[in-house]
Amino acid sequence: MLVLAGNDVIRPTRPWVLGIAIRSDDPEDLLAVPLGDGRFAYAGDLGRLYRAWFGRRAGRVDPLTLTRIDTVLRVALDL
């Protein structure tokens, strides 16, 4: 999962954040963003994540990928 949170949401007191699935297969959808390692972040699988479920951080996405994810989330959420 790719955890999505703005600066105002990243607080230990907030138990839920948003996340999107990371897939190993290409969903062949406009809402899919390639991560560069053969995997895809797919905004069509947007969901809520409970903070207590988190393990350790596995990595970060680069700024260009983050911009692309922001764009597909705006499309998915009709913003």
C-alpha positions as a Markdown table, in Angstrom:
| # | Residue | x | y | z |
|---|---|---|---|---|
| 1 | Met | 0.0 | 0.0 | 0.0 |
| 2 | Leu | 1.0 | 3.5 | -0.6 |
| 3 | Val | 0.0 | 5.7 | 2.3 |
| 4 | Leu | -1.4 | 9.1 | 1.3 |
| 5 | Ala | -1.5 | 11.9 | 3.8 |
| 6 | Gly | -1.1 | 15.7 | 3.8 |
| 7 | Asn | 1.0 | 17.4 | 6.5 |
| 8 | Asp | -2.2 | 18.2 | 8.5 |
| 9 | Val | -3.1 | 14.5 | 8.6 |
| 10 | Ile | 0.2 | 13.0 | 9.7 |
| 11 | Arg | -0.5 | 13.1 | 13.4 |
| 12 | Pro | -0.3 | 10.2 | 15.8 |
| 13 | Thr | -3.7 | 11.1 | 17.2 |
| 14 | Arg | -5.5 | 10.5 | 13.8 |
| 15 | Pro | -6.2 | 6.8 | 13.5 |
| 16 | Trp | -7.1 | 6.6 | 9.8 |
| 17 | Val | -5.4 | 7.7 | 6.6 |
| 18 | Leu | -5.9 | 7.1 | 2.9 |
| 19 | Gly | -3.9 | 4.6 | 0.9 |
| 20 | Ile | -3.9 | 3.1 | -2.6 |
| 21 | Ala | -2.9 | -0.4 | -3.6 |
| 22 | Ile | 0.5 | -1.2 | -5.2 |
| 23 | Arg | 0.1 | -3.9 | -7.8 |
| 24 | Ser | 2.6 | -6.1 | -9.5 |
| 25 | Asp | 0.4 | -6.3 | -12.6 |
| 26 | Asp | -0.6 | -3.4 | -14.9 |
| 27 | Pro | -4.3 | -2.7 | -14.3 |
| 28 | Glu | -4.3 | -1.1 | -17.8 |
| 29 | Asp | -6.3 | 1.9 | -16.4 |
| 30 | Leu | -5.7 | 5.6 | -16.6 |
| 31 | Leu | -5.7 | 5.6 | -12.7 |
| 32 | Ala | -2.5 | 3.5 | -12.7 |
| 33 | Val | 0.9 | 5.1 | -12.1 |
| 34 | Pro | 4.0 | 3.1 | -12.9 |
| 35 | Leu | 6.5 | 3.1 | -10.0 |
| 36 | Gly | 9.5 | 2.3 | -12.1 |
| 37 | Asp | 10.2 | -1.1 | -10.6 |
| 38 | Gly | 7.5 | -3.0 | -12.5 |
| 39 | Arg | 4.8 | -2.2 | -10.0 |
| 40 | Phe | 1.9 | 0.2 | -10.2 |
| 41 | Ala | 0.2 | 2.5 | -7.8 |
| 42 | Tyr | -3.5 | 2.2 | -8.6 |
| 43 | Ala | -5.8 | 5.0 | -7.5 |
| 44 | Gly | -8.9 | 2.8 | -8.4 |
| 45 | Asp | -8.1 | 0.9 | -5.2 |
| 46 | Leu | -8.3 | 3.9 | -2.9 |
| 47 | Gly | -9.2 | 3.0 | 0.7 |
| 48 | Arg | -8.9 | 3.8 | 4.4 |
| 49 | Leu | -6.0 | 2.4 | 6.4 |
| 50 | Tyr | -5.9 | 2.1 | 10.2 |
| 51 | Arg | -2.7 | 3.5 | 11.6 |
| 52 | Ala | -2.2 | 0.5 | 13.9 |
| 53 | Trp | -1.9 | -1.8 | 10.9 |
| 54 | Phe | 1.3 | 0.0 | 9.7 |
| 55 | Gly | 4.6 | -1.8 | 9.8 |
| 56 | Arg | 7.9 | -0.2 | 8.9 |
| 57 | Arg | 8.3 | 2.2 | 6.0 |
| 58 | Ala | 9.4 | 0.3 | 2.9 |
| 59 | Gly | 10.4 | 3.4 | 0.8 |
| 60 | Arg | 9.3 | 6.6 | -0.8 |
| 61 | Val | 8.3 | 7.7 | -4.2 |
| 62 | Asp | 10.2 | 10.3 | -6.2 |
| 63 | Pro | 8.7 | 13.8 | -6.7 |
| 64 | Leu | 7.6 | 13.2 | -10.4 |
| 65 | Thr | 5.8 | 10.0 | -9.4 |
| 66 | Leu | 4.2 | 11.8 | -6.5 |
| 67 | Thr | 2.9 | 14.5 | -8.9 |
| 68 | Arg | 1.5 | 11.8 | -11.2 |
| 69 | Ile | -0.2 | 10.1 | -8.2 |
| 70 | Asp | -1.7 | 13.4 | -7.1 |
| 71 | Thr | -3.1 | 13.9 | -10.6 |
| 72 | Val | -4.8 | 10.5 | -10.8 |
| 73 | Leu | -6.2 | 10.9 | -7.3 |
| 74 | Arg | -7.8 | 14.2 | -8.4 |
| 75 | Val | -9.3 | 12.4 | -11.4 |
| 76 | Ala | -10.5 | 9.5 | -9.3 |
| 77 | Leu | -12.1 | 11.8 | -6.7 |
| 78 | Asp | -13.5 | 14.1 | -9.4 |
| 79 | Leu | -11.7 | 17.2 | -7.9 |
